[in-house]
Amino acid sequence: MYPAEFEYFAPSSLDEALSILERYGDEAKVLAGGQSLIPLLKLRFAAPRAVVDINRIDGLDTLVEEGGALRIGALVRHKACERSELLRGRHGVLGAAAPLISDPLVRNLGTVCGSLAHADPQGDWGSAMLAARAEVVARGPGGERRIPIDDLFHGPFTTSLAPNEIVTEVRVPDPGRRAGGTYLKLERKVGDFATVAVAAQVALDDGKVGRAGIALTAVGPSNLRATSAEEALTGAEPSDDAIREAAERAAQDAQPYDDIRGSAEYKRNVVRVFTERALRTAIDAARGA
Ligand SMILES: Cc1cc2nc3c(=O)[nH]c(=O)nc-3n(C[C@H](O)[C@H](O)[C@H](O)COP(=O)(O)OP(=O)(O)OC[C@H]3O[C@@H](n4cnc5c(N)ncnc54)[C@H](O)[C@@H]3O)c2cc1C
């Protein structure tokens, strides 16, 4: 199907893009990689009056580490993350998620920030960023605001972003010296969205778990933080018992549903098994960091 008619804008500055969004209100859509928006337009699930393509705006493709923290700009593609050394080691949860997103065609164009703004409960970046305790930086008519990732997702395809705001980057804090993480994803075939996925990021402090980030994909109305699993691990010795307890709790934190990819019971069990495996990998990586 062809999309409904819309006006196309390709501004060369953020201010220009923001003024177009302001003019059209909730009848405009930002276009980044187009990997979610274009299918929605073609299926006519979205029919905005204006599409604001941000790809010609300079300075949005920054991928840098500053003082141990990462800044991932709005035009950084999944592929750039897959290739970047910055997303390995202490930021391993991000580096492990990047190559598991769809296929090379989607990864060449799709953006990390676009994925967060899209808020698909099956999106992979949302969980990786929850585990890493990232914050999203958005610009609107009133200036810049920072949104902790826990405050971003409101439900399926719904965020706290206003229609006249543009995400300019996502910031991932310094995970500390002894940190590691990973992302495990079960998919029916290569390139599919997750049946279930688990993001785990751990920072060790004096041999104990100083910080634990555990988040779940495709088992709830949005990417979910496994809060009680994190609590079980934080401050504990990273023993087999503590890991097993956290994995059990993550399975309880999940809110799975039956669908064509599997039953709720099956998915809950995958959460438990993947959380246990992911935590072991994350802790080993943190010990070696
Ligand atoms: C076949 C296929 C398979 C896929 N499989 C996976 C998968 O396995 N895992 C996964 O995580 N994703 C998957 N995706 C989605 C993909 O990762 C998209 O790239 C991502 O969801 C959206 O990023 P984008 O840059 O393409 O955004 P776009 O499609 O350009 O935009 C998506 C939405 O976000 C908004 N938006 C985009 N950027 C901004 C911004 N800077 N500020 C404010 N709003 C913004 C747009 O207005 C739109 O509403 C798949 C997509 C396809 C087509």
The ligand as an SDF file (V2000), in Angstrom:
LIG
                    3D

 53 58  0  0  0  0  0  0  0  0999 V2000
   12.0800   -6.1260    9.3340 C   0  0  0  0  0  0  0  0  0  0  0  0
   12.3820   -5.3870   10.6000 C   0  0  0  0  0  0  0  0  0  0  0  0
   12.8360   -6.1030   11.6910 C   0  0  0  0  0  0  0  0  0  0  0  0
   13.1560   -5.4520   12.8680 C   0  0  0  0  0  0  0  0  0  0  0  0
   13.6180   -6.1920   13.9260 N   0  0  0  0  0  0  0  0  0  0  0  0
   13.9540   -5.5670   15.0690 C   0  0  0  0  0  0  0  0  0  0  0  0
   14.4940   -6.2930   16.1680 C   0  0  0  0  0  0  0  0  0  0  0  0
   14.7190   -7.4940   16.1030 O   0  0  0  0  0  0  0  0  0  0  0  0
   14.7830   -5.5960   17.2940 N   0  0  0  0  0  0  0  0  0  0  0  0
   14.5900   -4.2460   17.4100 C   0  0  0  0  0  0  0  0  0  0  0  0
   14.8810   -3.6790   18.4570 O   0  0  0  0  0  0  0  0  0  0  0  0
   14.1010   -3.5380   16.3850 N   0  0  0  0  0  0  0  0  0  0  0  0
   13.7800   -4.1590   15.2200 C   0  0  0  0  0  0  0  0  0  0  0  0
   13.2710   -3.4110   14.1870 N   0  0  0  0  0  0  0  0  0  0  0  0
   13.0260   -1.9670   14.3680 C   0  0  0  0  0  0  0  0  0  0  0  0
   14.2950   -1.1800   14.0770 C   0  0  0  0  0  0  0  0  0  0  0  0
   15.2240   -1.4140   15.1030 O   0  0  0  0  0  0  0  0  0  0  0  0
   14.0760    0.3270   13.9440 C   0  0  0  0  0  0  0  0  0  0  0  0
   15.2780    0.8400   13.4700 O   0  0  0  0  0  0  0  0  0  0  0  0
   13.7490    1.1160   15.1810 C   0  0  0  0  0  0  0  0  0  0  0  0
   12.6240    0.6020   15.8530 O   0  0  0  0  0  0  0  0  0  0  0  0
   13.3720    2.5350   14.8630 C   0  0  0  0  0  0  0  0  0  0  0  0
   14.4960    3.2920   14.5490 O   0  0  0  0  0  0  0  0  0  0  0  0
   14.4890    4.2070   13.2680 P   0  0  0  0  0  0  0  0  0  0  0  0
   15.6800    5.0640   13.3650 O   0  0  0  0  0  0  0  0  0  0  0  0
   14.3400    3.3910   12.0480 O   0  0  0  0  0  0  0  0  0  0  0  0
   13.1940    5.1220   13.5350 O   0  0  0  0  0  0  0  0  0  0  0  0
   12.0520    5.6150   12.5620 P   0  0  0  0  0  0  0  0  0  0  0  0
   11.4200    4.4820   11.8840 O   0  0  0  0  0  0  0  0  0  0  0  0
   12.5570    6.7210   11.7130 O   0  0  0  0  0  0  0  0  0  0  0  0
   11.0530    6.2340   13.6340 O   0  0  0  0  0  0  0  0  0  0  0  0
   10.3560    5.3910   14.5420 C   0  0  0  0  0  0  0  0  0  0  0  0
    9.5060    6.2360   15.4890 C   0  0  0  0  0  0  0  0  0  0  0  0
   10.3540    6.9790   16.3700 O   0  0  0  0  0  0  0  0  0  0  0  0
   10.2060    8.3920   16.1550 C   0  0  0  0  0  0  0  0  0  0  0  0
   11.5530    8.9490   16.1910 N   0  0  0  0  0  0  0  0  0  0  0  0
   12.6470    8.4780   15.5300 C   0  0  0  0  0  0  0  0  0  0  0  0
   13.7350    9.1940   15.8670 N   0  0  0  0  0  0  0  0  0  0  0  0
   13.3040   10.1460   16.7180 C   0  0  0  0  0  0  0  0  0  0  0  0
   13.9840   11.1950   17.4200 C   0  0  0  0  0  0  0  0  0  0  0  0
   15.3020   11.4050   17.3050 N   0  0  0  0  0  0  0  0  0  0  0  0
   13.2530   11.9780   18.2310 N   0  0  0  0  0  0  0  0  0  0  0  0
   11.9140   11.7850   18.3820 C   0  0  0  0  0  0  0  0  0  0  0  0
   11.2250   10.8000   17.7590 N   0  0  0  0  0  0  0  0  0  0  0  0
   11.9230    9.9990   16.9430 C   0  0  0  0  0  0  0  0  0  0  0  0
    9.5220    8.5460   14.8050 C   0  0  0  0  0  0  0  0  0  0  0  0
    8.7600    9.7020   14.7160 O   0  0  0  0  0  0  0  0  0  0  0  0
    8.6660    7.3000   14.7650 C   0  0  0  0  0  0  0  0  0  0  0  0
    7.4860    7.4960   15.5000 O   0  0  0  0  0  0  0  0  0  0  0  0
   12.9760   -4.0370   12.9780 C   0  0  0  0  0  0  0  0  0  0  0  0
   12.5100   -3.3190   11.8720 C   0  0  0  0  0  0  0  0  0  0  0  0
   12.2320   -3.9760   10.6930 C   0  0  0  0  0  0  0  0  0  0  0  0
   11.7590   -3.1780    9.5000 C   0  0  0  0  0  0  0  0  0  0  0  0
  1  2  1  0
  2  3  1  0
  2 52  2  0
  3  4  2  0
  4  5  1  0
  4 50  1  0
  5  6  2  0
  6  7  1  0
  6 13  1  0
  7  8  2  0
  7  9  1  0
  9 10  1  0
 10 11  2  0
 10 12  1  0
 12 13  2  0
 13 14  1  0
 14 15  1  0
 14 50  1  0
 15 16  1  0
 16 17  1  0
 16 18  1  0
 18 19  1  0
 18 20  1  0
 20 21  1  0
 20 22  1  0
 22 23  1  0
 23 24  1  0
 24 25  2  0
 24 26  1  0
 24 27  1  0
 27 28  1  0
 28 29  2  0
 28 30  1  0
 28 31  1  0
 31 32  1  0
 32 33  1  0
 33 34  1  0
 33 48  1  0
 34 35  1  0
 35 36  1  0
 35 46  1  0
 36 37  1  0
 36 45  1  0
 37 38  2  0
 38 39  1  0
 39 40  1  0
 39 45  2  0
 40 41  1  0
 40 42  2  0
 42 43  1  0
 43 44  2  0
 44 45  1  0
 46 47  1  0
 46 48  1  0
 48 49  1  0
 50 51  2  0
 51 52  1  0
 52 53  1  0
M  END
$$$$
